């Protein structure tokens, strides 16, 4: 018999619908029952593409013995972290405060009023060494709950107080100051101290892309002329592009690598990773001109638009790490299998290019069975640190081999597609597609971003102008968090810059104003994650620290600055300044965790507003457009004024009328407090931008 999760939309919750555990979804029904029966809560948080979440289900949640204990002594709640990022963020902070680390699955024991008193990540059924198993842990927690309940409530309240003080409404107002150059330099030195010069990335073990760090490094390097910072970012991106973390056959990037060299991935694919990596590789191509960077960006876009795109234009949230055969089975190859697919010459080339062997090419720490091979390029570094390959990536023979492997792989059982459409992650995808399409001149990318934006604007926005967090199977559920509003605004601002269509700018302005009404922190500036009237949020916190994606306040700072520059509205500019300066104490205390905010401080030092007129299809305008985007300018904001849209844009950009008389496509450049004479020649525009960016 199914449990209550059978009525949910989330693929992750539906995976647990036939567990013997009497699961409840997050909501008032479960909380009311816990209060009524005075039972503690077991809160389990995970997501559909999480391999270890599946392992814990198989080991504990489908086990009758564990289920009987949970059903007897607890109200058990299952949460999809992608549906409730605000709940995940709160209790992940709790876990990190209690244990010093975090991750998924996230396992929290709570009082009936949601105060935490025990936290862990993966818990096995039986104890292993110093790690307690559920069969030992549950009786212990029940005993403590019965014998020391007052202490538990007191400790839980104290812990939530710590979280509120660190991240929320009780946090102190630190000094409000402008970020100095020395503080930005100090953040770079901190990053450089942990950089891995051999393989890129940070540390000597498990590697995460950490794209906000890479974007900061590129912003910092360009703004301050620091070649080492650029090299750190681009070397990392090169290693990722050549490693097993990138799906060399079907495109896109896996979540992270369990080894130092980026070769052995944890195989889930997340929409937000594809978006962030697409943007980073586009910027790297603008800086370096390296075709591999452009190729990585283009192939990531192909994965987003071909594999993750849903009917209507929105994008699915993830592909699972597991498929029939276990984790990574869809992506790994045996030598015997390749011998049947490829000719002898092709097989020899594959062995040389990718290190394919009968024993397998994955490192022992990856934990896969012997004989498993991943498609990852054999690369060498010379004394200057430049990477070379034994076989060129663009070899016609390699392209043919990749095509054959793709065709064969498509016959395998695919990993589960988590097909819910999330507003925040789709906002990131729109932002990345709009930027990459704008820079590369690929209209189909911009068109895909427009389709996704149209889907969100018609499917997840209420009549009152508020946003839902997710859509699935024709149903929108869960009120939007600040991250939904801010990331979608970023995407809409990006689409306006790519197309010049006033509707995107109008929607961005409307949504950011709604976000300010719902989430703005009047004491410190910036945004809370949740509304003040959410009864099921135990503590209201901010999102100030970057993870795989920028923090809400990092993204909001840049979006507000961009809106201020585009519209000329001092309201948006002042809010961005209030946010950034109000975060000064947090930034200087934890610079590596606030690099999206520091990156915004960097872009503020090279702000350029470029108004461009002319019809989009005019060859003269196209030439000017290319000149605008041929290099990376961190603080560049483009204001496209299309003649057909001028009457609609006046209310949003009052000055737009002064450009209406221009018949020849022209660019007006303003940098800092100085505006230059209009330019209609691409070469003159390029020279002007060079002078400004090097001044």
N, C-alpha and C positions, 0 to 999 in steps of 0.2 A: 504494500500500500504506500502511495506517495505521502509525503508530509506537506506542510503548508507552502513550501517553496515551489510546488508544482504550478502555483498561480502567478509566479513572478515572470518578469520579462528577461532578466539577466541570464545569459548563458551560464555564468558561473554558479548562480543560485540553482538553476535548473539541473546542473551537474550533481547537486546534492539533494535533489527532490526525492530520491528513493533511498536515501540513507535511513537507517533505523533511528538515528538521532532525531528527536522531535524539534526540528529547527523552526525558528520564527525569523521572518525578515525584520530589518530595522524598522521600528515604528511604535506607535502608542500601544498597540495590543500587547506586545511583548513586555514593554516597560510597566504597563498597568498590572499585568499578571505577576511580575516580579515583586511589585510593591504590595499587591493584595495578599500574596502567599508568603511574603517576606523571604524570598529565595534569592541567593546570589545569581549573578548572570555570568554565563560563559560566552564571551564575544570572540568569534573567529572571523578574521578579515583576510581576504585573498582576492585573486582575480583569475579569470578563465585561462590565461596563457601561462600561469605560474606552475612550473614543474613540481616544486616541493609542496605546493598546495594539493596537487593530485596525490603525491606520495602520502601526505598526512591523511587524506581522505581514505586511501586504500588501507592504511595501517590502523587508523583509529575510527573514522566516522562510519565506515561500513562494518565495523566490528561490533557484534552484539554485546559483548561484555562491556566495552567502553560506553556504548550507547545507553545501556541500562543505568550505568552510574550517572551519566550526564542527565538523563531524563528524570531520575529520581531526585537529584539534589540541586539542579540548576534550571534556570530558563536559558536555553541555548539560542543564540542569535547569530545568524550567518550574514556577513556583509560583503558585498562586492565593492572593493575599494574604488573602482572606477565609477560606480554609481554614487558613492558617498565619500568623495575625497576629503570633505571636511571632517568626517568622523575618523577616517584613516589618519589624517594629519594629527588630530588631537591624541589619539591613542598610540600612534607611532612615537610622538614626543614623549608620552608616558613611558613607553618601553625603553627608549633611549635614556631617559632619566633614571630608570630603575636598574637597567642592565648594562648600559654603556654601548649598546648596539641595537639594531633593529632589522627588519626585513619581513618577508612574507613566506609562509603564512604567519599572521600576527595573532597571538593567542593572549587574551586579557580576561582576568576574572574581576568582576565588578560587584559592588553593592547594588541593591535594588534601585538606588537613585544615581547609579552610574559612576560611582567613585571607584577608581582602580585600586586593587591591593595585591595583585600578582600579575606578572607579564612574562611572556616568552615568545619565541618565534615557533619553529618546528618543535613539536613534542611527539616523541615516539610512543607506541603503545606500552612497551616495557622499558624500564630504566636501562640506560647504557652508560656505564662508568659513572661520571658525576652528573649526567643528564637524567633527570627524573622522567619516567614514563607516566602516561595517563593513569595506569592502574595503581601506581603508587601515589601520584600527585593528587588525584581527586580525593581519596580518603583523607589525606593530610590537610587539604584545603577545607574540607567539610569539618574536620575536627577543630581547626583554627577558627572557622566561622562560628561554630557553636560555643567555643570556650573563650574567645577573645574578640567578640564582635565590636565592643566599644573601641578597642584599639584599632581594629580594621577601619572603622568609620573615621576615626581621628587621623589615621595615616593617609587614607584616601583623600580626605579633605585637604590635608597638608600638601599632598602631591599635586592635586589640582591647583592649589594656590601657587605652587612653584611654577607650574606650566603657565598659569595666568600672568605671573610676574615676569616670566621669561618671554612669552609670546603674545600676551593678551591685554585685557583691559587694565590689569593691575601693573603692567610694566611701567617702570619709571620713565619720565621724560628726560632723556639725556641731553647733552649740549646740542644746540641748534646752530650749526656752522656750515659754511661752504666746504666742500671737499677740496683739499689742496693737492697740488701736483705731487708733493712729497708723499702724501698718503696713497696716491695712485701708484707711484713708483714702489712704495713699500709693499703693496699688494702683489705687484709683479715679482719682486724679489722673493716673496713668500712662495709664490707658485714655482719659481725657478728652482727653489731649494729642494723640491720633491719631484722634479721632472726626471723622467727616465730617458737619458740621451740615446740609448741604444734602440728602443722600440717606440718612443713617444709615450704620451700619457703620463700618469703619475703613480709612483710606487713601483714595487718589484713583483707584485702578485696579480691578483684579479684586476682587470681593467674595465672601467666604464668610459663611454665616450665623453661625458661631462662637457657637452657642447657649450653651455654658458661660459665655461672657462676658455674654450677655444675662441669663441667670439670676442671675449675680452682681450685675449692675447693679440688677435688681429686688429681690433680697434686701437689698443695701446700701441702696437707696433707701428701702425700707419700714422697715428696722431703725433707720437713722439719720435718717429724715425728710428725705431728700435728693431733692428734686423733680427736679433736673437729671439724676440717675442714672436715675430712672424714665423721664424724657422721652427720654433717649438710647436706652434699650431699646425703648420703645414706638414711637418714631419710626422706628427701624430695622425693627421688626416691621411697621409700617404700610407702609413702602416696599417691603418684601418681599411683603406681601400684595397689593399693587397692581401689582407688577412682573411681568415675564416669567419670573422665577425660580419663580413659582407657576404651576402649570398651571390657568389660569382656566376651562378647559373640562372636563377630566377629573379635576381635584383633585390634591392632593399638591404637593410641592416638588422642583424639580431641584437638583442638587448645589451649584452655585455660579453666579455671574454673571461674565461676562468684561468687563462694563462697570461703571462707577461707579454707575449709576442702577438696578441690579437688573433691567434689561430684557432682556438678551441672555444666556440661561443656557447652561451646559454641561449637556446634556439628560439625563444619567443620573439615575435616581431611586433613592435608597438607603433601605432600611428604617430605618436608624438616623437619617437626617435627618427622616423623617416622624415618628418617635417624639419626637425632641428638639423639633422645631417644634410638635408637638401640645401638649406640656407647656408650652412657652414661651408659646404663644398662650392657653392656658387661664389661666395665671398673669396674663398681661396683661389678660385679660378681668376677672378677679377684682379687679385694681387699678383699672382704668379704667371698666369697664362698657360699653366700646365694642363694639357688635354685630359690627363687622368682625373683632375678635379672636376672638369666639366662633365666628363663621362659619368662619374659617380653621382653628380647632381641629377643628370638626365635620367639615369637608370633608377634612381630613387623615386623620381617623379613618375616614371613608368610603373613602378611597383604600386605606388599610391593610387594611380588612376586606373590601372588595369586589375589589380587584385583586391584592393580595399574599397573601391568605389561601389556604392550601392545604387539601386534603382532610385532615381530622383536626384542623384548628385552628391548626397552625403557620403562620408567615408566611414567604414567599419573601424572598430577600435584596435583590433589585434588579431594575430594568428598565434595559435598555441605552439608551445615547444614540443609537445608530444603528438604522435600520431600512432597508427597501428604499427607495433614494433618498438614503441617506447620513445624516449626523448631523442630528438635529432634523427630518427629513422628516415624521415622524408629527405634529409639533406646529405646523408652519408653514403659512401660507396665502398664496395668490396672490389678488390682487383679482379676477381673472377667475373664479376658483373660487367666491369668495363671491358674485359676481353671479349665479351659477347656483343657489346654495343659498337666498339671502335675497331677500325682496321689496325693491323700490326704497326703501321707507321704512326697512326694517330695515337695509339696506346703509348708508344715510345715517347712521343712528344708530350703527352699528358704526364707521364712519369717524370720527365725532365722538368716540365714547367711547374708541377704541383707536388712533386715528391711522393707520388702514389707508390705504395709498396704492398706486398702481401701481408706484412705485419700491421700495416696501418701507419698513418702519419700524424696521429693525434698524440699529444704529450700524456704521460701517465696520469697527471692531475685531472685530466678531463673526465676520467672514469668510464670511458666507453669500451666496449668489447674489442678484443684483438682483431685486427684486420679492418678496422673502420678507418676510412680515408675521408678527409674533407678537402674541398677545392680551395686551396690557399696557395698563393704564389711563392715560389722559392726566390728569395731576394738576398742581395749582398750589399754591403755598404763599403765604399772606398774610404780612404784616409780623410777626405773632405766631408764625409758624412752623407754623400749622395747615394741613393738607392739604385741598383741595377738589377735587371731580371735576366734569367738564363734564356727565357723565351719571350719575345715581345708580346705585349697584350693585344696589339692590333694585328697580329699575324692572321692571315686569312685561314690558315689551318686551325688555329685556336678558335676562331669564330665559328668554324664549321663543327668543331668538337663540342663547343658550348651549346650550339643549336641541337645537336644530337642528344646530348645529356638532358637538355631541357625537355625535349619531346618525350624521352624515356621517363623522366621523373614525373611528368604530368600524368602518367598512368598509375602512379603510386597513390595510395590513400592519402589525401591531404590532411594536414593538421586542422583542428577545429578553427573556424573563423568566428570570432566574437563580433557579431554583426550589429551590435548596438551603435548608434551614432551619438557621440558625445560632443556637446557644444564647444567645450574648451579645446579639445584636441583637434576638432575640425577647424576651429579658429586658427590654430597654429598651422594647420595644413594650408588653409587659404592664404595666410601670410607668406608661407614659404613658396607656394606655387606662384603667387602674384609677383614676388620678388624675382624668382628664378626666371619666370616667363618674361618679365620686364627687362632683365639684364641680358638674357640670351636672345631676346626677340622672337620667342616661340609663343605664338598666339594660342595654340592649343592648350598650353599650360594655364594661361590666363583664363581661357574659356572654362577649363575644369574648375578653377577657383571660383569663377562666377556661378557655375552650376551649384557648387557646394554652398555658396553664400545665399543663393536664391532658395535653396532647400531649407536652410536654417531660418531665414527670414520668414518663410511661409509656414514652417512646421513647428518651430520651437519658441516663437514669440507670441505672447498673449495679446489680447486686445488692449490691455493696459500698458503694453510696452515692456513687460518683464520677460525673462527668459526661463525656459525649462533647461534642465541639465542634460537630459538624454531623450532620444527617440528610438523606438524599436517597434517594428511591425505595425506602424500606423498609430502608435500611442506615445504621447509625450508624458514623461514622469519625472518627478523630483525637481523641486524648485532650484533654479540656478544659483551657483555660488559666485563670489567675486571673480574667481578664475574664469568662469564661463563668460562673464561680461567683458573682462579685460582682454582675454585672448581673442574673442570675437571682434572686439573693437580694433585690435591690432591687425587682424585679417582684413577688415573693411577699410581701414586707412591704407593698407597696402594695395588693395584693389583700386581705390580711388587714384593712387599714384600711378598705377599701371594702366588705367583706362580713362581717367578724367570724367567718369560718370558721376554726376552730382548725387544720385540716390545712395551710393555707398558712403559718401561723406555725410550726408544727412542722417543715415542710419547710425553711423559711428558716433556722431554728436548726440543723438537722442539716447543711445544705449549708454554712453559714458556718463551722461547726466543722470540717468536712472541708477547707474552703479554708485555714483556719488551720493545720491539720496539714500540708498540702501546700505552701503558698506563703509562710507568714509569715516575715518577716525578723527573726530573733532579735536582731540587732545594733542595728538602727535602728527596728524596728517597721515596720508596713506590709507590703505583699505584693510578692513577686517575680512576674513574668509567668508563669514556667514552674516545673515541678517540679525538684528538685535532681538527679533520676536520669534526665533526658532526655539520651541520649548524642549526639543530633544538634543540640544547641544549643551553639554555640561559646562563648557567654558568657551568663551568667545576669544578666538586667537587671530593673529595676523599671519600672513605668509610673507616673511621677509627674507627667507633663505632659499637660494637656488638648489635645485636637484638636477634631474635629467632635463628639466625645462626651467626657464627663468622663474623667479619668484613672482607672485602676483604684483608686488609693489615694484619690482624691477621692470616688468613689462608695462605696468601702468605709468611709470615715470616716463618711459620712452614714448608711449602712446599719447600722453598728455602733451609732451613737448612737440611731437609731430603735429598734433591737432592745432596747437598754438601757432606753430609756424605756417601751417597751411591756411588757417582761417584768419590769422591775425588777432585772435581773441586772447587778451591778457589773462582772462580767467583760467584758461588751460595752462598757460605758461606759468602763472603764479602757483597753481596747484602742483605742478611738476616741481617747481623750486621748493615749495613747502615740504613736499614728500621727500625729496632728496636731502635737503638740509636737516629735516627732522630725523633722518636715518643716520646722521653723522656718527653718533656714538656706536650704533650697531655695526656700521661699516668698518670703523676703525678697530673695533673689538674682534670682529670675525670677517676679515677682508676676503678670505677664500670662499666664504659662504654667501657673499653679497656682490659677486662680480657683475651681475647684470646691472645693478645700480652703479657700480664703479664704471662699467662700460658706458652707461648713460652720461656719467660725468665726463668721460673721454670724448664722446661724440659732441658734447656741448662746447668743446674747445675748437671744433672745426665745423660749426654749423653753416650750411649753405642752403639757401632757398633758391630753387630754380623754377621759374615760371616759363612754360613752353607753350607756344600757340601754334595753331595750324591743324588741318585735318589729319587724322591718324594715318590715312593712306597716302598722304603727300610725300613723295620721295625726298623732298628737301627737309621735311620734318623728321623723317626716318633717319636721315644722316645726322641731324642734330641730336636725336634720341640716342643713337649709338655713341656719339661723342660724350654725352652725359654719363653713359654707363660703362665706358671702356675701362675705367679704373674704379677701385673701391674708395669711396669717400664716406667715412663713418657717419658724418653729420648731415649728409645730403638728404633734403626733402624735395620731391618733385611735385610741382603743381601744374598738371596738364589742363590747359583751357582749350577745349574743343569748340569751334565756332557754333556747332549745332546745340551745345549745352549751355552757352553763356547766359541765356535768359534765366535758366534754372539755378545757376550757381551764384547769382548775385546776392541772394539772401544769406548764403553761407560764407562767401568771400566778397565782401562789399567792394573791394578795389578792382574786381575782375572786369568791370565795365571799361576801365581805361585801356584795356588791351583789345577791345572789340574792333577797333579800326585797322588793326594790323592784318594785311593781306598776305604778306610774306611770313612763313614760319620763322619764329624768333624766340630767343631765350633771354630772359632777364635774370641776372645773377645778383643775389644779395648775400654777403658774407659778413658776419658780425653786425656792425651798425653801418656798413657801407654797401651801397648798391652801385653796380657797374652799369655802363651804357649797354643797351641791348645788342645782341649778337645774332647774326643770321648765317654765319659761315661756320661749318663744323670745325675746320682747322683753327680758326680764331677762338672758338669756344674751348677747344682742347687746350690751347695755349693759356687762355684765361684761367681755366681750372688748375692747370699746373702751377701757375704763378700764385694763385690763392692758397693751394694746399701746401706749397713749400715755403710760404711766408711765415 
